[in-house]
Amino acid sequence: MAEANLKKKERARSWISEYTRVLKLAKKPGRKEYSLTSKVTGIGIVFIGIIGYLIKYFSVLIQNFGV
């Protein structure tokens, strides 16, 4: 049982050290990087919306064509 507790403590220490290292490397994005990320995300959302709309449009056409 002592070995299991020791392994859990070692895993927790390892996770905490990795988490701390990631936080030290992380930085706040600059205005230019944030703007670019927002634009790319917006374009992706619009693109997926257009694809969804086209799929729905063609499915309605196919259903009405069979009636």
N, C-alpha and C positions, 0 to 999 in steps of 0.2 A: 504494500500500500504506500510505503514511503517513496518507492521508486516512481509510482504513478504521479504522486504529488510533485516530485522533483521534475518529471518530464513536463507536467503542466506548467510549472513555474518557468522552466527553460523556454517552452513555446511562447509563453506570455512575454518574457523578456525579449525574445527574438522578434516577436510581432511589434512590440513597442519600439525597439531600435529601428526596425524597417519603417514604421510609421513616422518616427521622428526624422529619419533621413529624407523621406519624401516631403515632409513639411518644410524642411530646410531648403530643399531644391525648388519648391513651388514659389511662384512669383505672381503678382497681380498683372494681368495683361495690360498693355499700353492701349492708348486710344485707337491707334491704327489697327492693331491686332483685333481688338474688340469689334471695331467697325467691319473688318473683313469677315470675321466669324459670323456676325449678325447678317451680313449680306448673303453669305453662302447658305446659312440656315434658312433664311427667308426664301431664297431661290429653290432650295430643296423642298420646302413646304408647298410652295406654289406648284412645283413640278409634280409632286405626289398628288396634289389636289386635282390637277388637270388629268392625270392618268385615271384617278378614281371617277372623275366626271365622265370621261370617255367610255370607261368600262360600263358604267351605269347607263349611259346613252345607248350604247350598242346592245345592251341586254334588253332595254325597253323596246328598241327597234325589232329585235329578234322575236320577242314575245308578241308584239303587235302584228308582226308579219305572219305568224302562224295562225292567228285568229281569223 
